[in-house]
């Protein structure tokens, strides 16, 4: 049949396909076309029925299994999708895309080793399979295999030099392993490719903060806030940058805005308390430390700093009470350095 199915009028195309299949119920090409149309309309159940009809007529139709696997993925029927991709692989053992699709499905099921094994095979069959390297890099990161992830992202960049996501994710990996100069290089490249990538600005700002390049960190946070003024973590992070650079009024203002946007933001209360303490606004510091511990009962740092505020005010009883609780929590959390620090403070107060 010499009929075109690519009509932009989906309803008209669907009506044509329905009529064709009524007249010729064994037209496999029409089932494929109607299944594709249903998928375009995100009606995956109907699309799967057409693929089932194809396989009832020809159980060796590799593409029908492949497309059915995709539809099952969209419906989150992951085990059925894996079964379909496995059938494709049995029918066509050198089909790299089938290994890739099965690997991404294993990834969704958090079966990472099986996912990597399939992506390895996809790459073995097609050494230029950029998406396979990219997805394998993501999984390697989840397994804390940072160097392997970097190798995979680098391969994506070699194959696709304008792949902004590969630069961004490699930058995140360098950031994770504290190779900050390389992280900045990758974030810069990601931003040059896509100047609208707010996450790249945000993470670059975090690296600038970690490397104490505070003006550049603030500039990037400003850009993110301008584009998304309701993102509480950006206000919080800019606040910590102002705090580190001793601009206490601006730090307090940012922590307050973060709290306004997220009233359960324990870390924002804690850091605002630190800023109030540095500003000698001790009652405000006490109130914020208490709110932080209310929201996060195991917040050892907040109890510790609350104890130090009480020590400053000469309230030995409350200072000891809060420092002892901080020491207990630090010990439970296996934070030996801060546990020892608090124990020394307690010993000095109790003399």
RODO-2510 file (C-alpha; in nm, 4 decimals, decimal comma):
residues 351
     n   res          X          Y          Z
     1     x     0,0000     0,0000     0,0000
     2     x     0,1467     0,3362    -0,1041
     3     x    -0,0124     0,5497     0,1672
     4     x     0,1779     0,8168     0,3657
     5     x     0,1229     0,8008     0,7431
     6     x     0,3136     1,1155     0,8479
     7     x     0,0130     1,3460     0,8503
     8     x     0,0398     1,6339     1,1009
     9     x    -0,3319     1,5895     1,1632
    10     x    -0,3153     1,3004     1,4073
    11     x    -0,6878     1,2349     1,4172
    12     x    -0,7074     1,2189     1,0399
    13     x    -0,4024     0,9905     1,0259
    14     x    -0,5497     0,7699     1,2972
    15     x    -0,8805     0,7453     1,1103
    16     x    -0,6947     0,6471     0,7926
    17     x    -0,4978     0,3794     0,9772
    18     x    -0,8077     0,2417     1,1472
    19     x    -0,9800     0,2122     0,8092
    20     x    -0,6759     0,0484     0,6520
    21     x    -0,6528    -0,2125     0,9301
    22     x    -1,0235    -0,2859     0,9090
    23     x    -0,9797    -0,3574     0,5405
    24     x    -0,6413    -0,5309     0,5752
    25     x    -0,5946    -0,6660     0,9310
    26     x    -0,2602    -0,8260     0,8450
    27     x    -0,0905    -0,5036     0,7301
    28     x     0,2131    -0,4993     0,9583
    29     x     0,3334    -0,1619     0,8267
    30     x     0,0008    -0,0073     0,9278
    31     x     0,0261    -0,1537     1,2791
    32     x     0,3753    -0,0048     1,3096
    33     x     0,2509     0,3321     1,1858
    34     x    -0,0486     0,3356     1,4213
    35     x     0,1690     0,2245     1,7152
    36     x     0,4094     0,5076     1,6406
    37     x     0,1199     0,7519     1,6262
    38     x    -0,0124     0,6292     1,9618
    39     x     0,3371     0,6691     2,1112
    40     x     0,3529     1,0239     1,9746
    41     x     0,0255     1,0917     2,1570
    42     x     0,1707     0,9191     2,4690
    43     x    -0,1000     0,6542     2,4524
    44     x     0,1435     0,3730     2,5204
    45     x    -0,1162     0,1103     2,6091
    46     x    -0,2762     0,1404     2,2646
    47     x     0,0637     0,1418     2,0990
    48     x     0,1579    -0,1784     2,2788
    49     x    -0,1594    -0,3493     2,1565
    50     x    -0,0595    -0,2794     1,7976
    51     x     0,2885    -0,4174     1,8599
    52     x     0,1321    -0,7272     2,0152
    53     x    -0,0761    -0,7645     1,6989
    54     x     0,2420    -0,7531     1,4889
    55     x     0,4096    -1,0203     1,7006
    56     x     0,1026    -1,2428     1,6810
    57     x     0,1452    -1,2363     1,3053
    58     x     0,5265    -1,2621     1,3034
    59     x     0,7105    -1,3587     1,6213
    60     x     1,0460    -1,2727     1,4607
    61     x     0,9748    -0,8995     1,4171
    62     x     1,2773    -0,7593     1,6001
    63     x     1,1648    -0,3965     1,5858
    64     x     0,8287    -0,4818     1,7386
    65     x     1,0031    -0,6219     2,0457
    66     x     1,2296    -0,3180     2,0517
    67     x     0,9410    -0,0707     2,0350
    68     x     0,7386    -0,2733     2,2832
    69     x     1,0315    -0,2586     2,5238
    70     x     1,0334     0,1184     2,4899
    71     x     0,6604     0,1407     2,5566
    72     x     0,6922    -0,0784     2,8631
    73     x     0,9703     0,1485     2,9877
    74     x     0,7432     0,4507     2,9539
    75     x     0,4805     0,2667     3,1586
    76     x     0,7496     0,1745     3,4124
    77     x     0,6949    -0,1941     3,3425
    78     x     1,0686    -0,2397     3,3604
    79     x     1,0847    -0,6179     3,3882
    80     x     0,8669    -0,6534     3,0791
    81     x     1,0880    -0,4017     2,8990
    82     x     1,3975    -0,6053     2,9903
    83     x     1,2303    -0,9205     2,8616
    84     x     1,1573    -0,7489     2,5288
    85     x     1,5101    -0,6124     2,4914
    86     x     1,6486    -0,9567     2,5782
    87     x     1,4397    -1,1080     2,2999
    88     x     1,5796    -0,8484     2,0595
    89     x     1,9326    -0,9427     2,1661
    90     x     1,8567    -1,3116     2,1129
    91     x     1,7264    -1,2366     1,7640
    92     x     1,9976    -0,9832     1,6790
    93     x     2,3051    -1,0280     1,9048
    94     x     2,4984    -0,7391     1,7454
    95     x     2,2302    -0,4743     1,7952
    96     x     2,4070    -0,2143     2,0132
    97     x     2,0892    -0,0126     2,0754
    98     x     1,9209    -0,3139     2,2367
    99     x     2,2039    -0,3523     2,4877
   100     x     2,1890     0,0234     2,5506
   101     x     1,8146     0,0193     2,6138
   102     x     1,8340    -0,2836     2,8401
   103     x     2,1228    -0,1208     3,0273
   104     x     1,9272     0,2000     3,0848
   105     x     1,6358    -0,0072     3,2119
   106     x     1,8601    -0,1923     3,4565
   107     x     1,9829     0,1537     3,5623
   108     x     1,6267     0,2577     3,6444
   109     x     1,5958    -0,0556     3,8574
   110     x     1,9236     0,0387     4,0309
   111     x     2,0817    -0,2849     3,9085
   112     x     2,4003    -0,0988     3,8320
   113     x     2,6372    -0,3847     3,7567
   114     x     2,3976    -0,5341     3,5018
   115     x     2,3501    -0,1884     3,3538
   116     x     2,7254    -0,1392     3,3160
   117     x     2,7656    -0,4842     3,1609
   118     x     2,5085    -0,3991     2,8934
   119     x     2,6556    -0,0559     2,8271
   120     x     2,9989    -0,2178     2,7966
   121     x     2,8591    -0,4451     2,5257
   122     x     2,6888    -0,1549     2,3485
   123     x     3,0212     0,0304     2,3381
   124     x     3,2065    -0,2813     2,2273
   125     x     2,9663    -0,3094     1,9325
   126     x     2,9731     0,0639     1,8619
   127     x     3,2856     0,2396     1,9972
   128     x     3,1383     0,5789     1,9009
   129     x     2,8182     0,5335     2,1030
   130     x     2,8259     0,8648     2,2930
   131     x     2,5010     0,8055     2,4842
   132     x     2,6344     0,4739     2,6143
   133     x     2,9492     0,6394     2,7471
   134     x     2,7381     0,9160     2,9017
   135     x     2,4975     0,6812     3,0803
   136     x     2,7808     0,4604     3,1968
   137     x     2,9488     0,7705     3,3385
   138     x     2,6361     0,8552     3,5369
   139     x     2,6256     0,5043     3,6826
   140     x     2,9980     0,5079     3,7641
   141     x     2,9377     0,8279     3,9607
   142     x     2,6574     0,6627     4,1560
   143     x     2,9004     0,3828     4,2408
   144     x     3,1605     0,6420     4,3512
   145     x     3,3876     0,5385     4,0659
   146     x     3,4810     0,8987     3,9925
   147     x     3,7832     0,8375     3,7722
   148     x     3,5915     0,5912     3,5556
   149     x     3,3085     0,8435     3,5264
   150     x     3,5547     1,1117     3,4164
   151     x     3,6945     0,8792     3,1490
   152     x     3,3428     0,8174     3,0150
   153     x     3,2431     1,1846     3,0131
   154     x     3,5726     1,2675     2,8416
   155     x     3,4908     1,0159     2,5699
   156     x     3,1524     1,1814     2,5176
   157     x     3,3269     1,5172     2,4821
   158     x     3,5718     1,3709     2,2313
   159     x     3,2837     1,2391     2,0234
   160     x     3,0551     1,5397     2,0758
   161     x     3,2613     1,8499     2,1616
   162     x     2,9491     2,0626     2,2067
   163     x     2,7824     1,8277     2,4561
   164     x     2,7119     2,0678     2,7396
   165     x     2,5765     1,7983     2,9741
   166     x     2,9011     1,6005     2,9499
   167     x     3,1065     1,9036     3,0523
   168     x     2,8625     1,9791     3,3335
   169     x     2,8648     1,6251     3,4714
   170     x     3,2406     1,5931     3,4394
   171     x     3,2647     1,9236     3,6253
   172     x     3,0443     1,7824     3,8999
   173     x     3,2712     1,4798     3,9231
   174     x     3,5858     1,6915     3,9472
   175     x     3,4079     1,8994     4,2123
   176     x     3,3228     1,5819     4,4039
   177     x     3,6891     1,4739     4,4170
   178     x     3,8043     1,8292     4,4979
   179     x     3,9826     1,8953     4,1701
   180     x     3,8392     2,2435     4,1682
   181     x     4,0420     2,3994     3,8863
   182     x     3,9293     2,1264     3,6480
   183     x     3,5717     2,1581     3,7730
   184     x     3,5761     2,5305     3,6990
   185     x     3,7123     2,4678     3,3501
   186     x     3,4238     2,2317     3,2764
   187     x     3,1563     2,4583     3,4228
   188     x     3,2983     2,7454     3,2168
   189     x     3,2772     2,5332     2,9039
   190     x     2,9224     2,4202     2,9828
   191     x     2,8160     2,7820     3,0306
   192     x     2,9865     2,8896     2,7075
   193     x     2,7841     2,6251     2,5210
   194     x     2,4609     2,7022     2,7054
   195     x     2,4582     3,0418     2,8793
   196     x     2,1124     2,9599     3,0221
   197     x     2,2324     2,6629     3,2287
   198     x     2,1469     2,7808     3,5798
   199     x     2,2760     2,4609     3,7415
   200     x     2,6198     2,5218     3,5929
   201     x     2,6258     2,8758     3,7363
   202     x     2,5039     2,7423     4,0704
   203     x     2,7656     2,4686     4,0941
   204     x     3,0384     2,7010     3,9677
   205     x     2,9429     2,9415     4,2444
   206     x     2,9773     2,6585     4,4970
   207     x     3,3300     2,5885     4,3719
   208     x     3,4200     2,9570     4,3863
   209     x     3,2987     2,9534     4,7480
   210     x     3,5040     2,6445     4,8332
   211     x     3,8146     2,8070     4,6816
   212     x     3,7404     3,1341     4,8638
   213     x     3,6861     3,3348     4,5453
   214     x     3,3889     3,4989     4,7112
   215     x     3,3120     3,7868     4,4692
   216     x     3,2794     3,5444     4,1765
   217     x     3,0674     3,3096     4,3852
   218     x     2,8311     3,5938     4,4731
   219     x     2,8144     3,7048     4,1088
   220     x     2,7053     3,3563     4,0005
   221     x     2,4521     3,3248     4,2824
   222     x     2,3137     3,6631     4,1773
   223     x     2,2577     3,5333     3,8241
   224     x     2,0743     3,2273     3,9532
   225     x     1,8554     3,4326     4,1869
   226     x     1,7697     3,6761     3,9090
   227     x     1,6475     3,3877     3,6946
   228     x     1,4854     3,1926     3,9812
   229     x     1,4072     3,4193     4,2774
   230     x     1,2293     3,1426     4,4701
   231     x     1,5218     2,8979     4,4970
   232     x     1,5918     2,8858     4,8714
   233     x     1,9269     2,6979     4,8481
   234     x     2,0769     2,9753     4,6340
   235     x     1,9916     3,2380     4,8970
   236     x     2,1312     3,0048     5,1610
   237     x     2,4559     2,9470     4,9726
   238     x     2,4969     3,3152     4,8953
   239     x     2,4367     3,3774     5,2629
   240     x     2,7175     3,1394     5,3600
   241     x     2,9439     3,3229     5,1153
   242     x     2,8577     3,6596     5,2703
   243     x     2,9130     3,5011     5,6129
   244     x     3,2563     3,3711     5,5113
   245     x     3,3498     3,7159     5,3809
   246     x     3,2226     3,8755     5,7061
   247     x     2,9375     4,0684     5,5430
   248     x     2,7014     3,9858     5,8280
   249     x     2,3985     4,2038     5,7373
   250     x     2,3785     4,0566     5,3874
   251     x     2,4334     3,7062     5,5231
   252     x     2,1450     3,7505     5,7679
   253     x     1,9224     3,8903     5,4913
   254     x     1,9904     3,5900     5,2678
   255     x     1,9341     3,3347     5,5426
   256     x     1,6088     3,5120     5,6269
   257     x     1,4962     3,4926     5,2646
   258     x     1,5866     3,1227     5,2505
   259     x     1,3739     3,0665     5,5636
   260     x     1,0875     3,2680     5,4141
   261     x     1,0913     3,0354     5,1132
   262     x     1,1421     2,7213     5,3241
   263     x     1,0357     2,7500     5,6869
   264     x     1,1878     2,4079     5,7668
   265     x     1,5374     2,5010     5,6505
   266     x     1,7342     2,4008     5,9618
   267     x     2,0720     2,4909     5,8140
   268     x     1,9518     2,8419     5,7337
   269     x     1,8424     2,8942     6,0947
   270     x     2,1759     2,7587     6,2145
   271     x     2,3844     2,9859     5,9942
   272     x     2,1679     3,2875     6,0703
   273     x     2,2320     3,2095     6,4361
   274     x     2,6066     3,2085     6,3668
   275     x     2,5764     3,5470     6,1950
   276     x     2,3684     3,6876     6,4844
   277     x     2,6282     3,5591     6,7283
   278     x     2,9091     3,7294     6,5346
   279     x     2,6965     4,0467     6,5399
   280     x     2,6595     4,0074     6,9196
   281     x     2,2847     3,9666     6,8848
   282     x     2,2875     3,6800     7,1313
   283     x     1,9153     3,6387     7,1976
   284     x     1,8459     3,6141     6,8247
   285     x     2,1288     3,3607     6,7973
   286     x     1,9756     3,1533     7,0781
   287     x     1,6316     3,1608     6,9154
   288     x     1,7695     3,0473     6,5797
   289     x     1,9834     2,7710     6,7271
   290     x     1,6791     2,6415     6,9160
   291     x     1,4705     2,6434     6,5981
   292     x     1,7470     2,4586     6,4117
   293     x     1,7536     2,1842     6,6763
   294     x     1,3745     2,1669     6,6793
   295     x     1,3752     2,1015     6,3063
   296     x     1,6770     1,8715     6,3223
   297     x     1,7040     1,7066     6,6667
   298     x     2,0430     1,5477     6,5927
   299     x     2,1990     1,8799     6,4851
   300     x     2,5152     1,8514     6,6933
   301     x     2,6718     2,1717     6,5589
   302     x     2,3662     2,3726     6,6591
   303     x     2,3708     2,2386     7,0155
   304     x     2,7437     2,3039     7,0330
   305     x     2,7182     2,6626     6,9164
   306     x     2,4170     2,7229     7,1391
   307     x     2,6292     2,6095     7,4325
   308     x     2,9027     2,8533     7,3303
   309     x     2,6514     3,1397     7,3133
   310     x     2,5373     3,0590     7,6657
   311     x     2,9027     3,0477     7,7730
   312     x     2,9496     3,3973     7,6286
   313     x     2,6494     3,5146     7,8310
   314     x     2,7900     3,3555     8,1469
   315     x     2,5160     3,0923     8,1802
   316     x     2,7353     2,7984     8,2794
   317     x     2,4453     2,5597     8,3432
   318     x     2,2901     2,5936     7,9972
   319     x     2,6324     2,6047     7,8321
   320     x     2,7258     2,2684     7,9849
   321     x     2,3846     2,1171     7,9096
   322     x     2,4026     2,2000     7,5391
   323     x     2,7699     2,1183     7,4983
   324     x     2,7180     1,7789     7,6603
   325     x     2,4357     1,7058     7,4201
   326     x     2,6559     1,8173     7,1292
   327     x     2,9385     1,5898     7,2488
   328     x     2,7007     1,2949     7,2739
   329     x     2,5710     1,3525     6,9214
   330     x     2,9184     1,4017     6,7740
   331     x     3,0253     1,0738     6,9321
   332     x     2,7187     0,8933     6,7926
   333     x     2,7925     1,0422     6,4502
   334     x     3,1562     0,9290     6,4741
   335     x     3,2813     1,2875     6,4356
   336     x     3,5878     1,2470     6,6532
   337     x     3,7479     1,5853     6,5848
   338     x     3,4436     1,7878     6,6921
   339     x     3,3718     1,5479     6,9784
   340     x     3,7210     1,6113     7,1176
   341     x     3,6858     1,9866     7,0608
   342     x     3,3591     1,9992     7,2587
   343     x     3,5036     1,7804     7,5350
   344     x     3,7898     2,0284     7,5772
   345     x     3,5413     2,3153     7,5951
   346     x     3,3424     2,1299     7,8594
   347     x     3,6526     2,0560     8,0625
   348     x     3,7491     2,4236     8,0564
   349     x     3,4007     2,5378     8,1648
   350     x     3,3785     2,2819     8,4460
   351     x     3,7102     2,3788     8,6073
***
